[in-house]
């Protein structure tokens, strides 16, 4: 067992480190408001510099501007970006998840039109999958795309939890194109220009008061025939590709959410907390969980470095990370007192942010279902929607509720 | 980045599983609760597999392997509740190996089985070396040592020493009148030595209270770090054993949840059961990650080994307790009966968590290391 780089990884790490050392003076600050257009533009420009230096889209094929390397090499580069204390790319969702989906399912025209500007930050993308009525049960999306006689489509409905929609140029959107077949079958993926008439983006404020997500409304938005990605009726399979890349994008290095160092320092600085057996027990438990996240991360990276994709059990790391981070912030607040909840306190933002994170990227309950079924092999939940046309589901649900 | 088992380690694990499969260890764990002679003697199998010399240098007849390899064997023993005396053996062998002691070849060949008399090293807060008490929450004093050249005279009592009954050599950690730790190898037959076997709750775990009244042994010239390392090695081994036992709890529970039907459905399809078993898996996988950490740290980052072993023990102790209780829950009332295997794993969990200062002490050690700035960037 070792945590060392292979010679190739060491070379790409050294290269990244040298470039970052020479160029970090031109990086924008890591923290800033995405509601500030100047900050967003600075981040886009920085993404362009990272792209030119080959420090992003490392896994994309070379013909689309990537380096054709494995996920482990991207992780190595990300570690160096983090070490240099500069921001990474702005469009993590585009480059990490949506670009790879276009590469897998898009037409040649789509790839040559969209991937370059995405890579360089000239056009930011957003992911429009979840809806108010479709989260854990994503295939229940109701946003409707109707085919017109001339081959164009008319889109109406609503999406939610849309990160970056306020400045995105395009979104990848999952819509229902055929309600008369079972729900996984009647879906199609579209590219939606966000500046089209009928598209409305509205910020969605969360517990902290900040709006980190958006709601997006579609009011008879006209889409061209070539907006379809991966074929009409194949939207579910196309969406699964995105979700697979999502698993790769989140989950590495996430132990920092628990702010272990800051927590330990906060407690060590308070003599009574330092000596309190209950505080120490709670700290020991939180630290143990966060260490487990880190070292299981290394196990997952080993899998990646062998060219394999981590399985659904990687979701357990997210469950551990979020709950340990919640326990960490709770402990800090117990020691600091009401001041921890002050808007300007370092802990306040995390305290407000973490309850929602529990549901992000799959709720804890859905993750436990998936892992129970796909890792432990337990039988699946009985479901009422199998084989039933989507248009008949509502009636069936009402019937079920009345029983 | 290579944080996975090597091919040799996979073979070692498979071989251990194969060796232990020849014995009905779980049945024996139950029978031994009423008749201690029912436990099979697994020492010949351990010798055959080469475990006694696992941590001993090759030039002294050992295999020269690492703590992680020993943990893999301990994990397999835990999986089937096999009473292989690794917890007494491995830390003792590590100390003797560091001292280049004359007994090593006899130990590596299996002729001589040593047992480690545990002593808890001080934390960053400056407390001294302590031992486990016979009962109660407070810490006990460790034995006192008077050094005279190569000879040490020991006085004191060491409670709940794993694998001491029948051991051919006792490796004691005591303190001199300056509070400095001293290690000594003592023959159990030496004058003033009494080994009083005790069995508590889990018959697969031989224990003894060892009294040293002016007992003489040979001094083992090793550094303080080696003595601290032995304590954390014992923690790492308990963690590994617990991981193996928790894995069985999970495997058996999952199989039952697929076969047992209520209201027309397999109970494993209910989220209440599915999520509880997923929680066992989550705790188990966290423990495993920390087991890897401990194995890696002892070889490559010894300064982190106390933290890694403590974290592994804390997580694995909790995982086994949770897993054993889940095993009982998932099986319903039958899981709490004498004939079922679940109570045997429950017994293992409850006793293991209270040995060697207890799981809670390992959790506290993690907190202490974090606050003293030695943990977690």
Interface residues (C-beta under 8 A of the other chain):
Chain A: X1 X2 X3 X4 X5 X6 X9 X72 X260 X261 X263 X264 X267 X268 X274 X277 X280 X281 X283 X284 X285 X287 X288 X289 X290 X291 X292 X293 X294 X295 X296 X298 X299 X301 X302 X303 X305 X313 X316 X319 X320 X365 X368 X369 X371 X372 X373 X375 X376 X377 X378 X379 X380 X381 X382
Chain B: X1 X2 X3 X4 X6 X68 X250 X254 X257 X258 X265 X266 X268 X269 X271 X273 X274 X275 X277 X278 X279 X281 X282 X285 X286 X287 X288 X289 X290 X292 X293 X295 X296 X299 X300 X307 X308 X311 X314 X315 X360 X362 X363 X364 X365 X366 X367 X368 X370 X371 X372 X373 X375 X376 X377
